[in-house]
Amino acid sequence: QRQLSQSGGGSVQAGGSLTLSCITPKWPNRPDTLGWFRQVPGKEREGVAAIYTEDGTTYYAAAVKGRFTISLDSAKDTLVLQMSSLKPEDTAMYYCATAPGLNPRYGGSWDDTFRYRHWGQGSQVTVSS
């Protein structure tokens, strides 16, 4: 198990924007799903967004759809989460993660944390009203 390197996050007022980045190494001959999750104290970690590297299909939680955008810079092996129109309820610790071999279309849900093997260290996002 490897820890991924995250950057970004911070504090912003409601309506503002933040960007998270995560270095995600390629898995040879094996497409995977890369995801962003978030967690607040006392609650389970929940899926925010994911991207299937084979064809670029993206997945979003209903709560963030239309406000957050997940993307992958393959040349830099960097996963990015652009967050806009942030709300106080978006406040959480955000984690990037990789699920080698997972194809959400056929092999399981994109937000199943048990399918993700490698995780970032976490980035705090705080949105004030």
C-alpha positions in Angstrom: 0.0 0.0 0.0 1.4 3.4 -1.0 0.5 6.8 0.3 -0.3 9.3 -2.4 0.9 12.9 -2.2 -1.8 15.5 -2.0 -1.7 19.3 -2.1 -4.2 22.2 -2.0 -7.2 22.8 0.2 -7.5 25.5 2.8 -10.2 27.9 4.0 -12.6 29.9 1.9 -15.9 31.7 2.2 -19.1 30.2 0.9 -19.3 30.6 -2.9 -15.6 30.5 -3.3 -13.3 28.0 -5.1 -10.5 25.7 -4.2 -8.4 23.1 -6.0 -7.0 19.8 -4.8 -4.2 17.9 -6.5 -2.8 14.4 -6.0 0.1 12.6 -7.6 -1.2 9.2 -8.8 1.4 6.7 -10.2 0.4 4.7 -13.3 -0.2 1.0 -12.8 1.4 -0.8 -15.8 -1.1 -2.5 -18.2 -3.9 -1.9 -15.9 -6.5 0.9 -16.0 -7.8 2.0 -12.7 -10.3 4.3 -11.1 -9.0 7.4 -9.3 -11.3 9.0 -6.8 -11.8 11.8 -4.3 -13.4 11.1 -0.9 -14.2 13.3 2.1 -14.9 12.7 5.7 -16.1 14.7 8.7 -15.6 13.6 12.3 -18.1 11.0 13.3 -19.2 10.2 9.8 -18.2 7.6 7.3 -15.9 8.5 4.4 -18.0 9.3 1.3 -17.3 9.4 -2.3 -17.1 12.9 -4.0 -16.0 12.1 -7.5 -14.0 9.6 -9.6 -12.6 9.1 -13.0 -11.9 5.8 -14.9 -8.6 6.2 -16.5 -9.3 3.9 -19.5 -11.9 6.1 -21.1 -12.1 9.2 -18.9 -15.6 8.5 -17.6 -16.4 10.6 -14.6 -18.7 10.0 -11.6 -20.0 12.5 -9.1 -21.9 12.5 -5.9 -25.2 14.2 -6.2 -24.2 16.8 -3.6 -21.3 18.1 -5.7 -22.5 17.5 -9.3 -22.3 20.7 -11.3 -20.0 22.4 -8.8 -16.9 20.1 -8.6 -14.9 18.8 -11.6 -12.5 15.9 -11.5 -9.7 15.6 -14.1 -6.5 13.8 -14.7 -3.3 15.2 -16.2 -1.8 12.0 -17.5 1.4 13.6 -18.5 2.0 14.7 -14.9 0.2 11.7 -13.2 -1.8 14.3 -11.4 -5.4 14.0 -10.3 -7.2 17.3 -9.8 -10.4 18.2 -8.1 -11.7 21.7 -8.9 -14.3 22.9 -6.4 -16.5 25.9 -7.0 -19.6 27.4 -5.4 -18.4 25.9 -2.2 -20.9 25.5 0.7 -20.3 25.2 4.4 -21.5 21.5 4.2 -18.5 20.8 1.9 -16.2 21.3 4.9 -14.3 18.0 5.4 -11.0 16.3 5.1 -10.6 15.3 1.5 -8.6 12.3 0.4 -7.5 11.1 -3.0 -7.3 7.3 -3.7 -6.7 4.8 -6.4 -8.5 1.5 -7.1 -6.3 -0.6 -9.5 -8.4 -2.6 -11.9 -11.7 -1.1 -10.9 -14.1 -0.4 -13.8 -17.2 1.2 -12.2 -19.3 0.4 -15.3 -18.9 -3.4 -14.8 -17.1 -4.2 -11.6 -18.4 -2.3 -8.7 -19.4 1.1 -7.4 -17.0 4.0 -7.9 -17.6 5.2 -4.3 -17.0 1.8 -2.6 -14.0 2.7 -0.3 -13.1 -1.0 0.1 -12.1 -1.1 -3.6 -9.5 1.7 -3.1 -6.1 0.5 -2.2 -3.9 3.6 -2.0 -4.8 6.8 -0.2 -3.5 10.3 0.1 -2.7 11.9 3.5 -5.7 14.1 3.4 -6.3 17.8 2.8 -8.6 20.0 5.0 -11.2 22.1 3.2 -13.1 24.6 5.4 -15.9 26.7 4.0 -17.3 29.4 6.2 -20.7 31.0 5.8 
